[in-house]
Amino acid sequence: MFGKKRNREQKRLEARRQGHEDWHLWGPYLSERAWGTVREDYSPTGKAWEYFDHDQARSRAYRWSEDGLGGICDAGQRLCLALALWNGSDHILKERMFGLTGNQGNHGEDVKECFFYLDATPSHSFLKYLYKYPQAPFPYSSLVEENKRRSRTDPPYGIIDTGVFTENRYWDVEITYAKESPDTIFARIKVSNRGPEAATLHLLPSLWFRNTWSWGDSEQDKKPRIQIADTRKAAWAVEAKHPTLGSYFLYGEQQAKSLFTENETNMERLFNAVNASPYVKDAFHRLLIHGEPGAVNPDQTGTKFAAWHEITCSPGDEAVVELVLTSRAGKDPFAGSEAVFGERRQEADDFYAALVPGANPEDALIFRQAMAGMLWGKQFFNFDVSRWLDGDRFPPPEKRKLGRNRNWRHLRAADIISMPDSWEYPWFAAWDLAYHCMVFAHLDVDFAKEQIELLLTHRYLHPNGQLPAYEWDFGDDNPPIHAVAALKVFRAERKQRGKGDLHFLRRVFHKLIMNYTWWLNRKDNDGLNVFEGGFMGLDNISVYDRSKPLPPGFSLKQADATGWMAMFALNMTAMALELAQEMDGYEEMAIQCYQQFLAIANAIAGHASTNLSLWDPDAGFFKDILVTPDGGSHRIDVYSYVGLIPLLACELVSPEVLENVPRFKAILDEHKGGMFDGHTICACPFHTNERGERLLAIVDHTMIPQILQRLLNEKEFLAGHGIRSVSKIHSDRPQLGRLPVLGETLIEYEPGESTSYLFGGNSNWRGPVWIPISYSILQTLTKFHRFLGPNFTVTVPALADQVLFPSIKQKTGPSGKSVGNPHAPRRVWPHVNKVGLRSEETAKVS
């Protein structure tokens, strides 16, 4: 992928891998929201959004992690650097992103800001971020009130809808970071007046320590200090001293007023109690907004610092503020800064050019900004569940010990983790993380490996083998994606470096055996290899909340849970086969996992003792089955991802691999034709393809045409940008009839925002395209195509040159220049290579 000659960014990653230089010491690890999280919730009822809201955030010290605007921090989040802004008219100093809580938004939590991740390299040697700040008062109240007024059937009310950006009356605030070394970071803040009149902006680059000293911790958490330092050739300077991080110096090139306070709670404002110090967290807000000069420390020392710049720009003009954060006190802090910015920008260009050689400029730009979104999504996650349950100096209500995550006391996190989103989801989710690792394998394969192994360590993995789902309920069930992600990462490294890391694969395999066994023992309650699963990550796709138990005697046999487990079994088989090529003892493990796959396939096919086939031969689709106490069963006639997941249980085995595992090969020969106990249960064809490869899959050659008839039908699953989560036929046929216990059931086709309150109200699997599942389906079809060859065709409706994942037009590129609407949505959609489907009378799987 990179070629033999490494570029500078690749050399930095290699230096980190070899332990020479830690280029990941500093990065964009500062979340955009720390308030409203489970970690900060000490309420008796678990109402995280209400217990610590946005209004409290400016005055209340966080217990577990920090947030900020376009910020960075060290890997232990001891010291943070970010922006604070004031337009002269807001009633709140802008130190963090605003958004609606899960209960305020008519479609759940929703950030109400315009910001963009413009660029990033995996070593964080170059980072670029853009925030659009209104010049008029920020519409906090109208966003809350209008969304409160709207119903679930109305669209959300966003910041663009308020009209606050009318006539382009806003500031572009662009911050670029460029590392000279792992511990010296230049920062350039450019503010541009986009409005038609002169305007003034108060810009406060802020440096502060995460509060680790207020909770009765150990000696290592002695209170750090920030104080005035020798300016050298800078306009101003401060030194931040920390007992474990050491000293860092922040220098400014432009004149500013130095402000100091403590990162401690304003007890007087929030709880009508006496403050331990007159200098508290919201001091800068009180100074600027309320004109309280006594709020800041005149002795110019504290744990929170800001450099106050007051900038006035004419229409279209811009101003620049330059900083450098370094562990070394140099004579001329800004010497060479211009060269460093130029070099890092060019090195970023070289890195991405090597990643996607030959890509057209549009696709290359989309890919690059999408990767920037991934890299800015790396966040510091800090959570000691046992400590959280028991509380600190003042114990929380006793009933909390019987509430959320009470069975996960072993979980202790203080790590950099790839998060689903820096504001809406500033916490890890197990199956999201696995998909992230598949992407990171192409950016920074060592980081991807670290992320795969992280949740398998004793600090995360439950003693019973369960992977933690997410902080709202670590005990929920997420699809078992870790094994396929580990395989993707292993194979990506082998392609890049010419040799796979078998030691990594072995470590992962042994931990995943624990997780695999947990699934077999806990989710196959009847021991029939048909799985129940629960939540399974597909949220409100079912006719009821599947994370809630059914009445005694009833059970739901899930096609997707069973399909995921069949996939898991094949993934484990493939991992064991990789290990068996060079290590003893793994061929038997491969046989064991493959036999488990056969048992699951046998059950799906309806040849287990209950004769419950999840495959509906009349519909040509997999479906859930509701089992009643009297042994009766009822198919749930839903056409959704639930019935497509079994398709993902698919692996190809090369003849080279089979040469080294003769006993496993004998098992395959025994089951040629997919035979098991006298029945044809899966795809294990008699023949190989032209490469001598063997296909292992749940779906056989008779099923796949029927599935593809629906999958590639625009009136069912095929949409313009991928595969719909629910077939469009349910837009006309929502009623499913009456089912025991569940009563009259229906599934509504909802291609946009969810109208349901399930799972926070902001998650919708009833129509929209979900890129990860579409990606997995695409990967599976690629395997089938590789095995079946170009002559295998399926008759489908004319597709009119339809393509999956067409090119996504991009709004703001790494240049920072807007294309089209300057207030484009902030999300950067992940780029997926286009997949052509030949139309006319037939479509070839390609």
Secondary structure, DSSP 8 states (H G I E B T S, - for coil): ---SS--HHHHHHHHHHTTS--TTSEES--BS--TT-STT---SS--HHHHS-HHHHTTS--SS--B-EEEEEETT-SEEEEEEEE-SS-SS-B-S--EE-TTTSTTS-EE--EEEEEEE-TTSSEEEEEEEEESS---HHHHHHHHHHS-TTS----TGGGTTTGGG-EEEEEEEEEEEETTEEEEEEEEEE-SSS-EEEEEEEEEEE---SSS---GGG---EEEE---TTSSEEEEEEETTTEEEEEEESS--EEEEE-S---HHHHHS---SSS--TTHHHHHHHH--GGGS-TT-EESEEEEEEEEEE-TT-EEEEEEEEESS--SSTTTTHHHHHHHHHHHHHHHHHHHSTT--HHHHHHHHHHHHHHHHTEEEEEEEHHHHHH-SSS---GGGGGSTTTT-TT-EEEEEEE-S-SSS--S--HHHHHHHHHHHHHH-HHHHHHHHHHTTSTTTS-TTS-----TT-TTS-----HHHHHHHHHHHHHHHHSS--HHHHHHHHHHHHHHHHHHHHHS-TTSSS----SSTT-GGGSSS-TTS---TT-EEE-HHHHHHHHHHHHHHHHHHHHHHTTSTTHHHHHHHHHHHHHHHHHHHTT-STT---SEETTTTEE--EEE-TTS-EEE----BHHHHGGGG-EEEE-HHHHHT-HHHHHHHHHTGGGEETTEE-SB--SS--TT--EEEESS-TTHHHHHHHHHT-TTTTEETTEEBSB-GGGGT--EEEEETTTEEEE----SSS----GGGG----SSSB-HHHHHHHHHHHHHHHHHH-TT-EEE----TT-EES-----SB-TT--B-S-TT--S--------EE---TTEEE--
